[in-house]
């Protein structure tokens, strides 16, 4: 039994100062027994000689500092994990939220975890099909990759997240696949949307959900993605599953970090965020990957909303440095009714070349991808020119490209949030669109491939 202290000096907001302590560690869990017998939990934020600064998960309101007792538990935040977590919903601290009983744990893990040792990493090179053409074909996701989605306020990133969770699959494989979904600082309405969507579509059976609501404490918000990643690592590296981790919204996570940093009176960095924001995000993102000699893998799709749609804001800026690309949602496409409104030109998957081609997707994947990018970029330029000069000022070629861009947006990108389009269907659709262009313009595709897929246009 660990010693109890009655030496609380101060309790303000979510913070509590405990004096005359011994053998207490950073990040250690704390139990506070209030004067009425109620138990509150917290975590050590800072230690200075014989003083510990504790942040309580439920806040300090109603605490009588003279009569309350503090006990340091000797360990940091742990999570009991097992395969029985599949199909279940938990709060941000790993407590059941779906009315079911407690999970019978097969193991207990420290949620802080560690980044994968670079020497142990296996290179990501296996295709994951999301059923979304703009991702699968143009910004391909591969096992072990971390590919964030950059959204803006009011854009349909929650619908996109639910669609990916519902449709994601390992192509041509009977290997076990699971989704771990972390909802961070979302509203009750959004939480209901995700839970109903998962249950209605059957995605819940292979999913584990961690839901942290907007009115939950900031320190719980910080714990939520760690809970999700700890579960994913167990399922991947102990149970041999291929796990896709979707975390939304990472902006709320960073705001919680800023709130805790301000409470600790740390010197702020860019826009008030702590100077260690980059390091902190890296400790989460670098937990994705594949390990040599182990079947399973952890793939991450973090979703964040860019304040004022600003890509240079610290959160998307630092996330872009750590991850292997980004999927960007466009407000203009959204206003045009395109769903999902993925802006393919600034979007990027740095590992797309590793997960495509014969034996993985199809041998014409890379060539059609490059041709679509080039044609869409030229079509966008032609449309912008038409706005300035009028359509009559465009050349015949420019008009063809402008029409191509319109069809590309409305038929290829605009597939809706319920259509699960296989990679074969996406590639066939890309050839249908490329038929609009003269064969002489298809300069990024070899003649043999054109003969195979466009034989009638020799």
N, C-alpha and C positions, 0 to 999 in steps of 0.2 A: 504494500500500500504506500503510495507516494505521499509526501508531506503536503498538508494544506496550509495555506498562508492567509492571514487576516490583515494584510499590510497594503491594502489598496489605498493609494495616495490621492488619486484623481480619476474621475470618469467623465469624459466629455465626448458627446457625439458617439461614434462607434469605438472610440479609443479608451483604454484604461491603463493606468500606470501602477505597477505592482513593485514594491520595494522589498529589500532585505531577502532576496531570493538566492538560491544556490543551485548549481548544476542544471541550468536551464539553457536550451539550445534555440537557435534561430529556426523559425517555422514550426516549432513544437506546438502541439494542440493543447488547449487549456479548457478546463471546466470551471465554471463559476456557479457556486450554489448561493442563490439569493436568500434573503431573510425569510421568505415564505416557502422555502424548499424547492423552488423552481430551478432547473439547471439550464444554463446557457453555455454555448461553446464558442471558442475563439482560437486565435492563432497568434503566436509571438511574431511581431513585426521587427522588433529591434531590441538589442541587449546592450546595456552599458553598466559595467561593473556589477553591482547588486540590484540593478533595476531592469525591469522588462516592460516594454511597451506592447500591449496586447490589443488586437482588433477583434471585437466580438461579432459573430455572424448575425446576431439578432439586435445589435445595438445595446447601449447602456441605459436606456430610459427605465426608470423605476428601480434602479440599483441603489441600495443603501450601502455606501462604501464601508461603514463601520461594522455592519453585521454580516456582510457577505464574505464567503470563503473562496479561495482560488486554489485549484490543484492543477499542476503541470503534468501531462500524461506521459511524457518521456518519448513520444514519437510524433512524427509529422502526419499529415492527412493520408490515410490509407483507404483503399477500396478493396472489398472482397469481391472476387470475380469468379465466374463460372459460365459454362455454355447456357445455363438456365436464364441468363440475362437476355438472350434473344427473344424478341417479342414483348419486351417489357419497357416501361416508361419510368424514369427516375428524375428526381430533382437535381439541382446543380451540385449537391453534396453526395449523391449516390443513394439517397433514400427512395424507396418505392413510392411512386406517385399515381399508380394505376389501380390502387385498391387491392393489389395482390400482396401476398406475404413476402417476407424477406427472402433474398436469394441465398441458397445454401452454398457458401463460398468454397471453391476448390483451392483457392490461394488468396493471399493478401499482398497487395502491391502498394508501395509508396507512389502516390500519384504524380510526384514531381518528375520521376523517370529520368532518362538521360538521352541525349542525342546519340544516334548510331555511330559507332566508331568507323571513320572513313575506310580503314583497312578491311573492315568486315562487310562493307556495302557491295551488293551485286548491282550491276548497271540496269536501270529500268529499260525494258525493251519489248514488253508485251502489251498488246492493244486491249483497252477497256472500251466497250461500246456503251455510250450513253443514250443512243437512239436519237441524238440531236445532230443534224447534218453539219451545222456550223462548227460544232466541236469535233465530232468524229472524223470528218473529212479535212477540215481546214486547220484545226487546232487540236490535234489528236492527243487524247489522254492515255498514258501508259501506266502500267502497274508500278507502284513505288514513287510516282511523281507527286509533286505538290503544285497544283494549278489553281490559283485563286480566281474568283470572279469579282470584278470591280463594278459596283452598281452605284446608283444615285438615289437620293430620297424620292420615294414614290414610284420607282421603277419595280417591275415584277420579279425581283430576285427570289422571293419566297416561293412563287410558282415554279421558277426554274429549279430551285433547290429540291422541291418536292418531286419534280419530273425526273431529275437525275437520280435521286434516291430510289424512285419507283422503277426506272428503266435500266439502270446500270447493270451490266453483265459481262462476264468473261466469255469472249467469243469462242465457239467450237471447243468447249471444255466442260467436263462434268465436275470440276473442282469446286469446293465449297466457297460461296461468296456471301459476304455479309456487309451491311451498312451500319455505321455508328453515326448517329445524328446528334449534334450538340446545338441546341438553341440557346443563345446567349443574350440575356437582357431583352427578350421579345415581349410583346403585349400578350394578354390572355387570349385575345382574338386570334393572333398569329399562332399561338400554341395550339388552340383548338383546330385551326386550319390544318396544321401539320398532322396532328393525331388522327383527325377524321380522314384525311387523304390517305395516310398510311394504312388505316384499318380498312377503308373502303376498297382499296386496290390490292390488298393482300401483301403489301410491302412490309407490313409490321412483323410478319412471321420471321423474316430474316434480318430484322433491324433491332438496334438498341437505341433508345432515345433518352437524352439528358436535357431537361427543360428548365431553364433559369428565366424567371419572369422579370419584367422591368422594375417591379416593386420589391424584389428580393435584394438582400444586402450586397454591396459591391464586392466584398471578399468572397462571397459565394460565386459571383460572376467570374472572378479570376480562377476559381477552382474548376468551373464547368468544363472548359476544353481539356484540362488535365485529366479529369475523370474519363472523358470520351477517349482520349488517346491511350490511357492506361488499359481500358477495356479492349480497344483495337489491337494493342500490342499483345495482349493475352490471347485473343482469338487468332491473331496472325501467327505469332511465333511459338505458341504452345499448342494450338489446335489446328495449325496448318491452313487457315482460311485466308482468302484474299479479301481484305477489308477496305472499304471506301469510307473515309471519314469526311463528313460534311459539317462545317462549323459556320453558323450564321447567328449573329453578326459580329465580326471581329472588331468593328468600330466600337461596339458597346464594351467589349473586353478592354480595349485600350483606354476608353473613358473611365472604366473602373480603376485601371492602373493609375491614371492621372489623379483620380479622387483620393486613392490611398496615399499616393506620393504627396499630395497637398496636405493631407492630414498629418503626415510625418514631417512636414515642413522641410522637404527636400528642395534643393535648388532646381528649378524647372529648366527643361531644355526647350526645343522648338515648340511653339504654340502651347506652352505649359505642360507638355508631356514630359515624363521623366527622362533623364539622359540615357537610361538603360533600356529604352523602349525597343531598340534594334536587337539587343541581346536577349531581351525577354521574349520577343516574337520568334527569334531564331530557336530558342529552347523548345518552342512548340512545333514550328514548321520542320525542324530537322529530325523530328521523331517519325517522319514518313520515310519509307524506303523498303528495300529488300535486303535480306542478309544471306550471305553465301552459305550454302548447305541447309537452308531452311525453306520449306515449301511456301509458307505464307508471305503476305506482303501488306504494307499499310500505304494506301494512297490517300492524299488529302485534297479536298476542295474547300478552302476557306472562302467565305463570302464576306465582303465588307462594303459598306456604303461610304462613298467619298463625300465628305462635307462640301457643299456647293459644287459638286461634280468636279472637284479639283484633284487632278492626278498627282500634283506636286505636294499635296497635303502629306504630313509625316506618315500617316498610317499606310496609304497605298504606296507611297514612295519607298518606305523601308520594306514593305511586303514584297514589292517588285524586285528588290535587291536579293532577297533571301530565296524566293521561289523560282520555279522554272517556267516563267511566262505569266500571262494573265488573259482572262476573257473579259472584255469590256462591254457593258451594256450601253446602248445609245438612246438618249432622250428623243432625238429626232426620229429614229425608227419607231420608237414607242408611240410618239404622237401620230405617226403614219399608220398605226394599227398593226405593225409587225410584231409577231409573237413567236419565239422569244426575241427581243430586240438586240441581238448580238451584233456588235460592230466589228466585222471580221478584219478590216484593214489594220487597225492598231492592236488587235488581239494577237496573241503569240503563244505557241507552245514550243519551248526550246527543245523538247525531246520528241517532237512529232515524227521526225525522220526515222527514229529508232523503233517505232511501233507500227510502221506501215510497210506495205509491199507484199509480194507473193508469199503465201504461207501465213501471213498475219492479217492482211485485209484483202488487197487485190493488186496485181502488178501495175495497174493503171492509176493507182492512188496518187502517187507523188506528181506525175505529169499533169493530171487533171486539176489537182490542187493548185499547182503553179499557174496553169493557164487561167483558172477561174479568178485567182487573185489579180493577175495582170489585166484581164478583161474587165473585171469589176472596177478596178482603179481607173482605167481609161473611161469607162462608162460614167463614173461619178464626175470625172473632169468634164466630160461632154455635157452632162446635165447642168453643172455649174455654169458652163459657158453659155448654155441656152438661156439661163436666167438673166444673164447680163446682155447678151446680144440678140436673143430671140431664137427660136428653133429654126427659122428660115435661114439663119446665118451659118448653120452647121453644115458640114460636108456630109455626103451620103454615108461615109464610113462612121462619122461621129454619131449620126442618127441611129445607126445600127447598134453602136455601143451603148448609147443612152437607153435604148429599148431593152438591151441585154441587162443593164443595171437594174431597170425597173422589174423585169421578170425574175432576175436573180433574188431581189429582195422579197418579192411577193410570193414566189413559188419555192425557192430553195431555203431562205432563212425563215420565212413566215410559215412554219409548219404547225404552230399552235403548241399548247402545253399538254395535249393528250395523245399526240401522234408519236408512236415509237417507230422511227424510221431506221431500218437496218442499214449497214454500211453498203451492201450491194444495191439497195434501193437508192441510196444517196449518190453512189457513183453512176448509176444508170440515169438519174435525174440530171447530173452534171453534164453527161453527154447530150441529153436532150437540149439543154440550154446552149451548149457549145455549137450545136447545129445552126444556131442563128448567125454565127460568124462565118465569113468566107474561109475556106480551107487555108488560103495563103496567110491568114492572120493567126492560125494556130501554130505559132512558131515554137512553143515550149513543149510540143508533143511530137515524138518521132513518127516518121512516115509509116513504119510498120504498125504502130499502134493506131494511127488514123485509119489505115487500111482494115484493121481488125474491127474497130468500133464504128467507123463511118464509111463502110465500103461503097455505099450508094453515091458518095460525093467524090469519087476519084476524078 
